[in-house]
Every structure is written in C-alpha cells, then in structure tokens.
Amino acid sequence: MQDAGIGIPLADQERLFDSFFRAKNVGIIPGTGLGLSIVKKCVDLHGVEIALSSEEDVGSKFTVTLPLAKLEEEQLSPATP
C-alpha cells in the first residue's frame, strides 16, 4: 500500500508499530496509535514480513512479503487423512 500523505519522520519510524505510538507530525489528525500495532501482530502471527519506506511530505509505502516457498511446499505435500 502506498500513499501521498504527510509521511513519517525517520526518528519515529522505529516505534511506528508500538501500541498507542503516534508520529510527531500528525498534528490534529485523529487516531489512537493502534492501527499499525494491530497490523504488525497479525503479520507476525502469520509468519509474514512488513516493511516501511517513508519520507516526510512525500508519503509512505508499506510492503507485505508473503512466504511463497512455504505455501508452495504445503500445496505439494500429500494430504494426510
């Protein structure tokens, strides 16, 4: 997912997935700081990776990488009764 929003300051990116954390540049934009922490927990539970690329005043890009090799391996293994 990619947007052309306010971007996330580099100093805040390390804590972005922490519960209730909000970047310093959000101003009056409403939010609780829970959305990305929930996404991170889901991603971790499914063995998936999430990466962030962001620049202030340019936008942010989140990339989710699925473990395709594992999926292919499970599809090729014989079914067990």
VMD Tcl script that builds the backbone (N, CA, C; Angstrom):
set m [mol new atoms 243]
animate dup $m
set s [atomselect $m all]
$s set {name element resname resid chain x y z} {
  {N N MET 1 A 0.838 -1.166 0.000}
  {CA C MET 1 A 0.000 0.000 0.000}
  {C C MET 1 A 0.890 1.238 0.000}
  {N N GLN 2 A 0.516 2.226 -0.732}
  {CA C GLN 2 A 1.299 3.457 -0.814}
  {C C GLN 2 A 0.352 4.646 -0.777}
  {N N ASP 3 A 0.803 5.718 -0.111}
  {CA C ASP 3 A 0.001 6.931 -0.089}
  {C C ASP 3 A 0.879 8.135 -0.406}
  {N N ALA 4 A 0.253 9.267 -0.552}
  {CA C ALA 4 A 0.966 10.520 -0.802}
  {C C ALA 4 A 0.655 11.481 0.338}
  {N N GLY 5 A 0.661 10.955 1.561}
  {CA C GLY 5 A 0.294 11.737 2.736}
  {C C GLY 5 A 1.450 12.514 3.332}
  {N N ILE 6 A 1.386 12.712 4.647}
  {CA C ILE 6 A 2.370 13.553 5.343}
  {C C ILE 6 A 3.698 12.850 5.569}
  {N N GLY 7 A 3.745 11.542 5.382}
  {CA C GLY 7 A 4.973 10.794 5.617}
  {C C GLY 7 A 5.259 10.645 7.102}
  {N N ILE 8 A 6.245 9.824 7.418}
  {CA C ILE 8 A 6.588 9.534 8.806}
  {C C ILE 8 A 8.030 9.956 9.040}
  {N N PRO 9 A 8.272 10.816 10.032}
  {CA C PRO 9 A 9.647 11.238 10.310}
  {C C PRO 9 A 10.550 10.033 10.591}
  {N N LEU 10 A 11.765 10.086 10.101}
  {CA C LEU 10 A 12.714 8.997 10.269}
  {C C LEU 10 A 12.886 8.623 11.738}
  {N N ALA 11 A 12.941 9.606 12.613}
  {CA C ALA 11 A 13.132 9.346 14.036}
  {C C ALA 11 A 11.963 8.577 14.650}
  {N N ASP 12 A 10.783 8.654 14.049}
  {CA C ASP 12 A 9.597 7.976 14.580}
  {C C ASP 12 A 9.372 6.594 13.978}
  {N N GLN 13 A 10.044 6.271 12.901}
  {CA C GLN 13 A 9.778 5.019 12.196}
  {C C GLN 13 A 10.097 3.783 13.025}
  {N N GLU 14 A 11.065 3.860 13.898}
  {CA C GLU 14 A 11.459 2.713 14.716}
  {C C GLU 14 A 10.331 2.274 15.658}
  {N N ARG 15 A 9.525 3.209 16.117}
  {CA C ARG 15 A 8.458 2.908 17.086}
  {C C ARG 15 A 7.077 2.827 16.435}
  {N N LEU 16 A 7.014 2.884 15.144}
  {CA C LEU 16 A 5.744 3.002 14.435}
  {C C LEU 16 A 4.756 1.883 14.742}
  {N N PHE 17 A 5.242 0.684 15.009}
  {CA C PHE 17 A 4.356 -0.450 15.262}
  {C C PHE 17 A 4.074 -0.651 16.751}
  {N N ASP 18 A 4.534 0.254 17.612}
  {CA C ASP 18 A 4.254 0.189 19.049}
  {C C ASP 18 A 2.820 0.651 19.319}
  {N N SER 19 A 2.161 -0.033 20.249}
  {CA C SER 19 A 0.795 0.352 20.616}
  {C C SER 19 A 0.756 1.778 21.155}
  {N N PHE 20 A -0.215 2.526 20.705}
  {CA C PHE 20 A -0.506 3.898 21.121}
  {C C PHE 20 A 0.558 4.918 20.690}
  {N N PHE 21 A 1.503 4.516 19.861}
  {CA C PHE 21 A 2.507 5.471 19.376}
  {C C PHE 21 A 1.957 6.205 18.172}
  {N N ARG 22 A 2.160 7.516 18.164}
  {CA C ARG 22 A 1.796 8.339 17.011}
  {C C ARG 22 A 2.984 9.224 16.668}
  {N N ALA 23 A 3.258 9.363 15.399}
  {CA C ALA 23 A 4.389 10.178 14.953}
  {C C ALA 23 A 4.188 11.635 15.378}
  {N N LYS 24 A 5.286 12.328 15.514}
  {CA C LYS 24 A 5.257 13.711 15.998}
  {C C LYS 24 A 4.589 14.686 15.030}
  {N N ASN 25 A 4.498 14.321 13.761}
  {CA C ASN 25 A 3.967 15.261 12.769}
  {C C ASN 25 A 2.477 15.080 12.471}
  {N N VAL 26 A 1.750 14.309 13.293}
  {CA C VAL 26 A 0.339 14.076 12.979}
  {C C VAL 26 A -0.547 15.282 13.252}
  {N N GLY 27 A -0.076 16.197 14.089}
  {CA C GLY 27 A -0.861 17.404 14.355}
  {C C GLY 27 A -2.222 17.078 14.918}
  {N N ILE 28 A -3.278 17.574 14.241}
  {CA C ILE 28 A -4.641 17.357 14.732}
  {C C ILE 28 A -5.341 16.189 14.030}
  {N N ILE 29 A -4.622 15.408 13.257}
  {CA C ILE 29 A -5.202 14.240 12.592}
  {C C ILE 29 A -5.618 13.245 13.682}
  {N N PRO 30 A -6.893 12.834 13.695}
  {CA C PRO 30 A -7.351 11.933 14.757}
  {C C PRO 30 A -6.778 10.523 14.619}
  {N N GLY 31 A -6.680 9.839 15.735}
  {CA C GLY 31 A -6.222 8.457 15.745}
  {C C GLY 31 A -5.822 8.038 17.138}
  {N N THR 32 A -5.693 6.714 17.322}
  {CA C THR 32 A -5.341 6.173 18.634}
  {C C THR 32 A -3.923 5.619 18.693}
  {N N GLY 33 A -3.311 5.377 17.540}
  {CA C GLY 33 A -1.996 4.761 17.525}
  {C C GLY 33 A -2.072 3.252 17.668}
  {N N LEU 34 A -3.222 2.669 17.376}
  {CA C LEU 34 A -3.376 1.220 17.494}
  {C C LEU 34 A -3.378 0.492 16.151}
  {N N GLY 35 A -3.735 1.166 15.083}
  {CA C GLY 35 A -3.886 0.507 13.781}
  {C C GLY 35 A -2.680 -0.292 13.333}
  {N N LEU 36 A -1.521 0.326 13.296}
  {CA C LEU 36 A -0.334 -0.373 12.794}
  {C C LEU 36 A 0.187 -1.413 13.783}
  {N N SER 37 A -0.072 -1.236 15.079}
  {CA C SER 37 A 0.349 -2.261 16.036}
  {C C SER 37 A -0.505 -3.518 15.848}
  {N N ILE 38 A -1.780 -3.355 15.523}
  {CA C ILE 38 A -2.651 -4.499 15.240}
  {C C ILE 38 A -2.212 -5.197 13.955}
  {N N VAL 39 A -1.908 -4.411 12.935}
  {CA C VAL 39 A -1.422 -4.977 11.669}
  {C C VAL 39 A -0.148 -5.784 11.918}
  {N N LYS 40 A 0.773 -5.246 12.703}
  {CA C LYS 40 A 2.047 -5.923 12.980}
  {C C LYS 40 A 1.821 -7.241 13.706}
  {N N LYS 41 A 0.911 -7.268 14.664}
  {CA C LYS 41 A 0.616 -8.515 15.377}
  {C C LYS 41 A 0.049 -9.573 14.428}
  {N N CYS 42 A -0.840 -9.171 13.543}
  {CA C CYS 42 A -1.408 -10.100 12.552}
  {C C CYS 42 A -0.333 -10.631 11.612}
  {N N VAL 43 A 0.510 -9.739 11.145}
  {CA C VAL 43 A 1.601 -10.106 10.243}
  {C C VAL 43 A 2.523 -11.119 10.922}
  {N N ASP 44 A 2.890 -10.849 12.171}
  {CA C ASP 44 A 3.776 -11.755 12.909}
  {C C ASP 44 A 3.136 -13.122 13.119}
  {N N LEU 45 A 1.861 -13.152 13.447}
  {CA C LEU 45 A 1.167 -14.415 13.683}
  {C C LEU 45 A 1.095 -15.290 12.433}
  {N N HIS 46 A 1.109 -14.667 11.274}
  {CA C HIS 46 A 1.031 -15.413 10.020}
  {C C HIS 46 A 2.394 -15.659 9.379}
  {N N GLY 47 A 3.463 -15.280 10.053}
  {CA C GLY 47 A 4.795 -15.515 9.510}
  {C C GLY 47 A 5.098 -14.688 8.279}
  {N N VAL 48 A 4.531 -13.516 8.227}
  {CA C VAL 48 A 4.694 -12.620 7.086}
  {C C VAL 48 A 5.569 -11.445 7.515}
  {N N GLU 49 A 6.202 -10.795 6.570}
  {CA C GLU 49 A 7.039 -9.630 6.874}
  {C C GLU 49 A 6.367 -8.364 6.357}
  {N N ILE 50 A 6.571 -7.269 7.101}
  {CA C ILE 50 A 6.075 -5.970 6.662}
  {C C ILE 50 A 7.238 -4.988 6.708}
  {N N ALA 51 A 7.362 -4.181 5.671}
  {CA C ALA 51 A 8.441 -3.199 5.582}
  {C C ALA 51 A 7.841 -1.826 5.294}
  {N N LEU 52 A 8.536 -0.803 5.750}
  {CA C LEU 52 A 8.082 0.570 5.573}
  {C C LEU 52 A 9.140 1.384 4.845}
  {N N SER 53 A 8.672 2.194 3.931}
  {CA C SER 53 A 9.506 3.199 3.275}
  {C C SER 53 A 8.709 4.495 3.342}
  {N N SER 54 A 9.283 5.530 3.974}
  {CA C SER 54 A 8.524 6.762 4.139}
  {C C SER 54 A 9.442 7.970 4.133}
  {N N GLU 55 A 8.896 9.058 3.622}
  {CA C GLU 55 A 9.611 10.334 3.614}
  {C C GLU 55 A 8.601 11.429 3.943}
  {N N GLU 56 A 8.967 12.291 4.869}
  {CA C GLU 56 A 8.065 13.378 5.252}
  {C C GLU 56 A 7.679 14.219 4.043}
  {N N ASP 57 A 6.431 14.636 4.006}
  {CA C ASP 57 A 5.855 15.466 2.948}
  {C C ASP 57 A 5.845 14.792 1.577}
  {N N VAL 58 A 6.142 13.489 1.529}
  {CA C VAL 58 A 6.107 12.746 0.271}
  {C C VAL 58 A 5.096 11.604 0.360}
  {N N GLY 59 A 5.148 10.846 1.465}
  {CA C GLY 59 A 4.225 9.734 1.649}
  {C C GLY 59 A 4.906 8.520 2.231}
  {N N SER 60 A 4.131 7.452 2.345}
  {CA C SER 60 A 4.609 6.208 2.936}
  {C C SER 60 A 4.215 5.023 2.070}
  {N N LYS 61 A 5.046 3.988 2.127}
  {CA C LYS 61 A 4.768 2.764 1.392}
  {C C LYS 61 A 5.014 1.590 2.333}
  {N N PHE 62 A 4.002 0.742 2.480}
  {CA C PHE 62 A 4.117 -0.476 3.277}
  {C C PHE 62 A 4.124 -1.657 2.320}
  {N N THR 63 A 5.088 -2.554 2.494}
  {CA C THR 63 A 5.202 -3.732 1.653}
  {C C THR 63 A 5.082 -4.971 2.526}
  {N N VAL 64 A 4.150 -5.843 2.177}
  {CA C VAL 64 A 3.957 -7.099 2.895}
  {C C VAL 64 A 4.510 -8.215 2.017}
  {N N THR 65 A 5.419 -9.014 2.592}
  {CA C THR 65 A 6.053 -10.102 1.857}
  {C C THR 65 A 5.536 -11.430 2.386}
  {N N LEU 66 A 4.902 -12.193 1.514}
  {CA C LEU 66 A 4.353 -13.494 1.886}
  {C C LEU 66 A 5.395 -14.578 1.681}
  {N N PRO 67 A 5.410 -15.585 2.537}
  {CA C PRO 67 A 6.379 -16.679 2.395}
  {C C PRO 67 A 5.917 -17.686 1.332}
  {N N LEU 68 A 6.086 -17.362 0.068}
  {CA C LEU 68 A 5.579 -18.198 -1.016}
  {C C LEU 68 A 6.200 -19.591 -1.034}
  {N N ALA 69 A 7.470 -19.708 -0.708}
  {CA C ALA 69 A 8.114 -21.024 -0.720}
  {C C ALA 69 A 7.390 -21.963 0.240}
  {N N LYS 70 A 7.001 -21.481 1.397}
  {CA C LYS 70 A 6.293 -22.308 2.365}
  {C C LYS 70 A 4.915 -22.692 1.824}
  {N N LEU 71 A 4.227 -21.756 1.192}
  {CA C LEU 71 A 2.925 -22.044 0.625}
  {C C LEU 71 A 3.019 -23.109 -0.468}
  {N N GLU 72 A 4.010 -22.988 -1.334}
  {CA C GLU 72 A 4.195 -23.964 -2.402}
  {C C GLU 72 A 4.502 -25.335 -1.831}
  {N N GLU 73 A 5.324 -25.386 -0.793}
  {CA C GLU 73 A 5.694 -26.645 -0.155}
  {C C GLU 73 A 4.464 -27.325 0.436}
  {N N GLU 74 A 3.601 -26.557 1.105}
  {CA C GLU 74 A 2.389 -27.121 1.690}
  {C C GLU 74 A 1.434 -27.620 0.615}
  {N N GLN 75 A 1.375 -26.943 -0.516}
  {CA C GLN 75 A 0.483 -27.364 -1.592}
  {C C GLN 75 A 0.968 -28.645 -2.244}
  {N N LEU 76 A 2.277 -28.858 -2.282}
  {CA C LEU 76 A 2.846 -30.030 -2.941}
  {C C LEU 76 A 2.866 -31.258 -2.043}
  {N N SER 77 A 2.802 -31.095 -0.738}
  {CA C SER 77 A 2.863 -32.240 0.171}
  {C C SER 77 A 1.545 -32.998 0.117}
  {N N PRO 78 A 1.619 -34.323 0.251}
  {CA C PRO 78 A 0.381 -35.128 0.180}
  {C C PRO 78 A -0.525 -34.826 1.377}
  {N N ALA 79 A -1.807 -34.927 1.116}
  {CA C ALA 79 A -2.777 -34.669 2.186}
  {C C ALA 79 A -2.741 -35.833 3.176}
  {N N THR 80 A -2.902 -35.489 4.421}
  {CA C THR 80 A -2.928 -36.537 5.458}
  {C C THR 80 A -4.365 -36.766 5.896}
  {N N PRO 81 A -4.731 -38.020 6.086}
  {CA C PRO 81 A -6.117 -38.318 6.469}
  {C C PRO 81 A -6.424 -37.901 7.878}
}
mol reanalyze $m
mol bondsrecalc $m
mol representation Tube
mol addrep $m
